[in-house]
Amino acid sequence: MATKTCVFSIFRFDPAVDQESSYRRYSLDVPQGMTVLEALLRIQAEQDGSLAFRYACRGAVCGSCAMMINGREALACRTQVHGLLGASREVYQGPERERFEAQPEELELIVVEPLRNMEVVKDLVVDLDPFFEKFEAVEPWLQPQGPDPEDERKVEPDEWSEAEPYTNCILCACCHSVCPVEAENPDYLGPAALAQEYRFLADVRDGADEVRLDLVDGEHGVKGCDFVWNCVEICPKGVPPTKGIAKLRARITRRERE
């Protein structure tokens, strides 16, 4: 299966000219090893220069190319098109489901859409400002207490192990998109921000525990989480937001009982 003809059904919307969104289809011969991002770049260069999407590092480090691919949040730069083939018809349940049903067996349909729970700026580009505002609201920077050490603030490996998983976040917003609480409550801080708050709470160098717990207490914070675990399942870097939220919530509960 060196090359496969695929049809990409891509969400299109330009608020400057469109009254409503639509899906446009592009046929492309996809060789083995091509990623969804490479396919989008080919389509943009060869078929439709107006197609808008974000990308930067192309190495699954920056998080810029996060989008919905066949109904699931993913990084386009690390998603192999051939890895999507075969199961697409059974997996996708979105607006383009009828297209899957009508697609000839010899062709594969790949549906590409913007992340959910965010306003579409154009096509696959979403407005990330609210996402970053929530991230900033939890003060995601080290706040040590006491005098500065003569050297650096050292951390032993066993002391760092609790915080380390949360440092892998690349701010792709996949967890924000998949979170059902975000869909219902736009004021909810969200899994990415709350996970980072726990990252600093778990950092032995940080001394702002009470301030941090105050920032995430309440229904718009850790008490708003429904513990569905979607964010843990979808994270491309293995960050476990729900675990961090649960530990934050436990700390707040203990504080309330004291």
Summary of the structure (lengths in Angstrom):
residues: 258
radius of gyration: 21.0
end to end distance: 63.7
largest distance: 69.2
contacts: 783
relative contact order: 0.13
helix: 37%
strand: 16%
